[in-house]
């Protein structure tokens, strides 16, 4: 398992590296996409919160990292976290690897503990509650993990919708990416990151979460 201490407690060299990567990464992302962000006033200036978003493409987390004023911990399926060429990047940003309980109950338990530590330290944690990228552009079934996390650590849940990524090179539109013959869109595609109002922990349930995400996202996009 990687170092999963809160981001704010990192050594200064790590903080500086993340800051430099974020500046360069943000410039590259905005050069490639026309990114519009709405609802930033809903992001708490301090304190722990769980961020949830629809999951459309392999690079969704990059749009969230660019859009939000506070860098969250990202919860990622362990198979992606283990990609050798990217492990240094994930470990530097204290990405939390997770596995389904039936596949690796120990990793699931460690991930939940890491999430709880980050929230207790007043940090943001980002989760894609569908658990997988959409295959049809619509919102998939929402899993119960967010409710379990909030039951253990009562913090607000912040819904986010990513708009404009369905049909992109990194989505499942037209086939599983990367698909032979599939090419990136030409020009700077318009992407929206829409941040909704926080949901109080005592008001959270799956139906409320689905309604919030669907309302922010609108038609499949």
N, C-alpha and C positions, 0 to 999 in steps of 0.2 A: 504493500500500500504506500502511496505517496505521503509527503508531508501535508497534513490537512489542518494545520493550525490556521486561525483566522488570518485573512490577508493583512489586516491592520497590524498584526504582531510580527510580520515578516521582517527579516534583516533589511537594512537600508539598500544594499546592492540589489536585492530582489525587487524592492519597491521602485528603484530607479529603472531597472530593466523593464518592468511592466509599464511604467510611465512612457518610456521611449517607444516601446512596441505599440502602445495604444495611440500615440501621436502619429506614428508612421502608418499603422494599420488603418486608422480613421481617414487619413488623407488618401490612401489607396482605395478604400471602400467608396469614399465620396467621389473619387475620380471615375470609378467604374459604374456607380449607381447614383441616381438622383434620389437621395434619401430625405424624406420628410418625416419629422417626428411631431406627434401631437400628444398632449396630456402630460407633459413632464411635470406640471404642477402637482400631479398625483403621486409622484415618487417621494417618499419620506426623506427629509434631509439627514435624518439620523435614525438609528434603531433598526432592529431586525425585521425582515419581511420575506415572505416567499413570493417569488415572481413566477407566474405561469404564462405560457404562450402556446398558441397553435404551432404545429411542427410541419413545415412545408418543404424545407430543403436541408442539405448537409451543412449549409453555412448560416443557418438561422442565428446561432449564438453570436456570430460576428456582428450582425445588425443590432442585436440587443446590446452588445458591448460598446458599440459606437454610439448608440442612441442615449443610453442612460448616463446620468452624471456620476453615479456610483457604480463601480465595477463589482458584479456579483460573483459568488462561487457558482460554477456551472456543474450540474449533476449530469453525468454522461454514462451511457451504457459501456460496460467495461471492454467490450470488443473494440469500440472506437478509441477508447482511452489507451489501449495497448498498441496502437499503431506506432511502430518504432520511430518513424521520422518526425512524429508530432509529440512524442512523450515529453520531451524537454519543455515544450510550450505549455502542455497541459499541466505538468508538475509545477512550473513557474507560476501559473495562475491558480494553483491549488484546486484544480478540477477534481470533483468527487466522483470516482467510478462506482457504479452500482450494477448489481445483477439481480434477476428475479429470484425471489426466495426459494422457489423450487429448484433453481439451477445452482445457487451458491448462497445458502442461508447466512454463512459467516460474513461474506462480502456485503450482503444486504444489511446486516446488523451494524457492521462497521460504517457503512454509508449513512445510515440513519443517525448514528452517534456523531459523525462528522457534521452532518447537517445541523443537528441540535447544538453542537458547540459553536458553529458559525452564527446561528441565530441568537444564541445566548450572549455572544460577543457583540451583538448589535449590527451584524452584517446582513447583506442580501444574499439569498440563495435562489438560483434560477432552475426551474424544472419544466420539462415538457410533459404534461400529464397524460398525453395520449400514449407516450412510451415509444412511439415510432412515427416516422414520416407518413403523411397522408399519401394514399395511393390514387385518390380521385379528386383532390383539391378541397374536399369537405373536411369538417372536423370529425375525427375518429372518436371511438369510445374513450371516455375519461376514466383513468384508473383511480383507485382510492388512496394512493400514497400521500397526496397532499393533505387529505383529512387526517391521516395518521400522524403526519408531521406536526400539524397544528394542534392536534389533541395533546401531543406531548409538550409542545412549546407554543403557547397561544400568541401568535403574531399575526399582523394583517397579511392578507393575500392580495397581491397586485396582479390583475389580469392584463395581458398585453396581446395585441393582435398584429401579426405580420401580414401585410397586404402587398400583392404584386409579385410574389415569388412563385406561384403556381405557373408552370410552363417554362420556368427558367432551366438552365443547363443542369442545375444542382437539385432539381425536383424529380419526382417520379412521372411527371407528364411525358408521355411518349415512350416510356420504358424506364427500366431501372438505371439510374446514373452510376458511373459514367457509361453511356450506351454508345456503341459504335455508330458513327454517322450523325450523332446528335451534336449540334454546335451551339455555342453561346449566342444569345441574342446580340444583335448589332446595336450599337449606341448605348447610351446610359439609361437603363431601364428605371422607371419610377418605382420606388419602394416606399411604403408607409409603415411606420412603427407607431401604433396607437396604444397609448397607456390609459387604462380605465381607472375608475375610482376604486380605492382599496375596499376589500371585503373584510369586515371584522371577523375575528376567529369564531365568535359565538354565532355568527350568521352563515358560516360556510357549510355548504353541502354540495354534492356533485351536481345537482340540478341548477343551483345558483351559479356554480362555476361555468357550466355549459352555456347557460343563458348569457352570462357576461362575455364569454369569448365569442359566441356567435353574434351578439349584438355589436361588438367592437369590430369584428371581421367583416360582417355583411355577407354578400354573396361569395361563393368560393373564389379565391384569388391567390 
